[in-house]
Amino acid sequence: MGFSQAMLVYVMAYYFKIAAGTEDVGLFYFVSYVILLIALLNLHKIIRILGKSNVFYFSVIASIVFSFLLVLSTPSFWGIAVLMLYIISINLAWVTLDVILESFSADSRSGRIRGLHLTVINAGYLIGPFLSTSILEKYDFQGIFSFLLIFNSLILVFSLVGLRNVNHRFNVRLRTRDLLKKVFSKKDILKVYYLAFTLDFFYAIALIYTSIYLLDRGVSWIQIGTIFTIMLIPFVVLQYPIGFLADKKLGEKELLIFSIIFISVSSGMIYFIGSNKIWIWSLVLFSTRIGAAMLEVLRDSYFYKKIDGRDVDLINFFRTSMPVGYILAAGISFPLLLFFPIKTVFILVSLVALSALIPAFKIVDNKCEKELEA
């Protein structure tokens, strides 16, 4: 799934750009993630009726259908609509997979479990950008969507075998209003939710605008593929060791603070880069992903130590940070770019990341194994 996802996410904004004829493509992400947010707030109701695995299967089947329709279409407003539906369906599959994983996760090992899970996902992501940009140059978007169709079909077959015995249901009847009351009563979950939102805001800006910005500067797709592949190395190298360190030695709090500062500083640096040299862009984007890789595993480790596998409603809410991040990133950047150059969005990311230091300092740290043994 990580490999399949990486084939599209780094070129998706370019599809919107050529289909709509504008660089300011945030509106399409905004609409997609508003619909996804509504779906996630009600996902626990669907899981209660159908079960976790069935919701995952239906989401993957939907992504296969939309992949097929995209193969048949050209960049157009019809293609934009189908691609938006694909975004919604594949993200529902990711969240449901997250719910399934939590059913088998021990709280004391959340850092290691989440670290390994994210390492496997990001190992798939690592070769996706280079391959997708190469396919795009040779076969255009039909090549990308054909690849997605094949891989999503393989994912469905694999999951039908691997997940056939884990169709747990969520038995509690809970309205969206009741869910929000439950969340607001848990202060530490709210604080880590803001940290999750900060990371997803960063991802949204990075995925929507980085490739467009580099193309505008004259960097080729092949060069972008190389830069992005190097950029993603920290996700494969760092996440399991950081999760292990949080479990065993430190807890998450201090590492969270460090990762937020790292994202803020490195993202702000992008605004000031005047060179087109591959090694410079590889280095600065690599730096942003050191902070992002750390924050990703630590936010998950912290959150999943606060809940258990029965809290499907809380997991679904926690994952709304992704559509909320995209909604606000697209909603703010759309008017911002009417008046300022595209590189201004990286200063915006830096400021949003800095704001996350407030909840990061206030959260109550989880006790690591070293502290529990003392």
N, C-alpha and C positions, 0 to 999 in steps of 0.2 A: 504493500500500500504506500509506503514511503517513496519507493522508486516511481510508482505510477503517479503519485501526487506531484513529485518534483519535475515530472515531464511537462507539466502544465503551468504551475504557479508562477514561474519566472518569465513566461512569455504571454501570460493571460492578459496583462495590461496592454501589451502591444496589439493583441487581437481586438480589444475594445477600441484602441486608438485608431486602427485602420478601418474598422467597421463603422465607427461613428465619425471619423474625420476630425478628431480633436484629441489633444494631449490631456485635457482635464477629464479623466475617465472615472473620477471618484463617484459620480452619481450612480453608475452601474453597480459598484461594490456596495454603496449605501442601500440601494433597494434590495439587493440580494441578501444582505446581512440583517436588514430589518425583518424580512420574512423568516430567515433562519432563527433570529432571536425569538420570535413568536413561537416557532416550532419547538425550540429547546425548552421554553418555559412550560410547554405542555407535553414534552416528551415522556415524562414519567407516567402520564395518563395512558399514552399509547403502549408503553412497556407493560403497564398493569394489565392491559387487555391481550396483547399479542405475545409478550415475553421478549427478553433481550435479544436472543439470536434471531428471531423472526423479524424484528425491526431492523437488525443489521442486514439480513438477507434482502429485505424489500428496498432498503436504501441503496445497496450495491446494484440490485437489478435496475433500479431507476437510473443510476449513473451509467449503466450499460446502454440503456435505451437512449439517453441523452447523448452519449458518445457516438452512437450510431447515427443519430440525427445530425450531429455536428460534422460527421464524415461526409454526409450528403449535401451539406450547405456550404456556402461561401461566406466570408466576412460581410455581414449585413445586419440590419436590426432584428431580423428573424434569428440569425446566428447568435446575436447578443442575448436574446431572450432564452434560447436553449442553453447557452453557456451559463447564464445566471441560475437556471434550474439545476444544472450540473453541480455548480458550487454548493447549492443548498443540499442536494442529495448526498454528495460525497462527505460533506461535513457532518451530516446526521450519522453516516456510517462511522466516522471517526469517534464521535461522542459515544455512540452505543458500544463500540469496541472498548472504550475507556471504562464504561460501566461494567462490562463483562470482566475486564482485567481486575477491577477492584474486588470482585467476588472471590478472587483467589489470592489476595494480597494480605500479608500479615503487617499490622501497623508498625511494629518495631523495625521492619525491614523495608519500609516504604521507599526510603532513599535509594537503596540498591535495586529494588524491583522497578521503580520508575526510571532510574538511571539506565538499567539494562534495556527496558522497553524503549526508551527514547534513543538509546544508542543504536538499536536494531533499526528503528524507523529512519534515523538520520544516516545510517550506512546506505540505505536505499536512496535517500536524498542526495548523497554525495556525488553520484555519477549522473543523476538526472539532469542538472543544468547543462552540462557539456553535451550530453547526448541530444537533449531537446533542441538546443540552439543549432546543432549540426543538422538535425532532421529538418528544422525550420528553414535553414538555408537551402537545402537540397529538394525538399518535398512540400514545402509550405505547410499550412496548418492541417491539411488533410492527412499528412504523414503523422503529425502529433496525435490527432484524434483517432486515427486508425490504431496507433500504438495503445492509446488509452482503452479502446474497445477490446483489444486482445487481452491486455493485462487485467482489466476489471472483470472480464469473463473468467480468467484464471483465479482471481481472488474469490469469486463466487464459488467456483468448484472446490477450492481449497477450504473455504469456510463451511461449506455444506458438510464436509467430512469432519473438520476439526472442531466445529462448534455445535454439532448436532445434539450433544448431551448437556448443554448449559443454558437451556431456554428458561431461565428463572423468571418469575414474574414479580412485579412490585405490588404488594397486597394492600398498601395504604391508600385510601381515597383522599386526595388532597387537591384543593382548588389552588389556582395560581396565587390568589390573595393570601391563603394560608401559608403557602410556600414562602412568600416574601416576608411574612411575619416571623416564620421560623428562622429564616436567614438573618433578619435584623436583630434577633435575640442572641445571635452568636457573633460577638464582636471580633474575635480573632479571624473568623471566616470572612467577615466583611473586609478586614484589613488585607488578608492575603488575596482576596478577590481584586482589590485595587492593584496589588502588585501584578496579578495575572493580567488585568486590563492594560497596565503599562506595557507589558511585554507584547501583548497582542496589538496595541496601538503602534508599537515599534515595527512589528512584523507587517502590519497593514501598509504603513508608509513605505517601508523598504520594498515590499513586493509590488506595490502599485507604481512607485516612481523611480526606483533605482535604475532599472533597465532602460526606461524611457529617457532618463537624464543622461545615461552613458551613451545611448544611441545619438542623442542630440549633440553630444560632444564629439561625435565622429568615431566612437569605439564600435567595432564590428561585432556581430553576433558570436562569431567564433571566439573572439577575445573576451566577450562577456561570459561565455560558457566557462572559459578557463578561470576567470576572476571569481565567478560564483562557486566553482568547484573548490578552489583554495579557501574561499570564504567559509565554507561549510565544515571544514576539518575539525574545528573545536567541538562541534556537536557529537562527533564520533569519538574523539579523544578524551574529552573532559567529563561527560555527563555521568558515566558510571563511577569514576573516582570521586567526583564531587558528592554524589549521592551516598557513597560509602563513607566519606569523611563526615557528612552530616549525621549519619546514623551512629557512627562509632565514636567520634571525637568531639565535635563542636556543636551539634544542633544546626539549625538553619539560619538563625537570625544574623549573625555576623557576616556569613557568606552572602546572604541576601543584600545586605547594605553595600558590601564591596561590589557585587555584580551590578547593582543599580548605578553606582558612581561610574563604573566602567562603561556602561551603555551610554550614559549621559555625555561623558567626555568624548568618547570615540564617535558618537553620532554627530555631535556638534562640529567635529573636525572636518566632516565631509563638506560643509559649507565653504570652507576656505581652500579646498584643493583646486589648484589651477592647472594641473598636469593631466595628460591622457596616458601616462605610462602605466602599463599593466601591473608592474610590481608595486607601484604606489597605491593603486586602487585595491589590489589584492590585500595589501598590508592593512589598510584602514578598514576595509570591510571585514577582514579576518578579526580585527580588534573588536569591532561591534559585536561579532558573534561569540567572542569569548564571554562577554557579559551576558548575552542572550542565552547561551547554552547553560551557563550557571543558573541564571534566574529561572529558566524553564524547569530544570530538574528540581530546584529548591522549592519553588512555589508548589509543585505537585507533591513533593515529599512532605512539606509542611501541612498542606491541606488534607492529604489522605491519612495522616496520623491523627487528624481530628475527627474522622468519620469512619464508618465501616461499610461493608458491601450492601447493607440494607438501606443505606441512605442514597437511593437512586435519585430522589428529588434534589438533594444537595449537590450531587455530582452534575446533574443536568444544569442546575443553576450556575455552578462554578464554571462550566464550559460556555456559558453565555458571555463570559468575558471576551471571547473571540469575536462574536458578531458585534458586541458593544464597541470593542476596539476598532473594528472596521467601520462601523457606522459613524463614530465620532471622528476617526481619521479622515474618512471620505467627506463627512459633513463640514469639517473645519477646513480641509485643504481645498475643497472645491471653490469657495469664495476667496480664500487666501491667494490662490493662483491667478485670480482675475486681476490682482494688483501687484503681485510680487513674483520674482523668478522662481522656477521650480525648485532650486536648491534651498529655498527658504524652509521647505518642509522638514529638513534635517535639523534646523534650529528648533522647530516646533517639537520634534521628537525629544531633543535634548532637554527641553524645559519640562515636558510631561514626565520624563524619566526622573528628573530631579524632584518633582512633587511626590514621587513614590517613597522618598526617604522618610517622610513623616509617618506613614503607617508602618514602614519597616522598623523604625526605632521603637514604635509603640507595641508591636506584637509581643506576646508572651512566648518565649522560645520553648520548643520541645526539648525534653531531656534526652541527651544522647546516651548510648549504652555505657560509656565511661562514667557518666554522672549517676546513672541508675545503679551501677555496681558499687559506687563509693558509699 
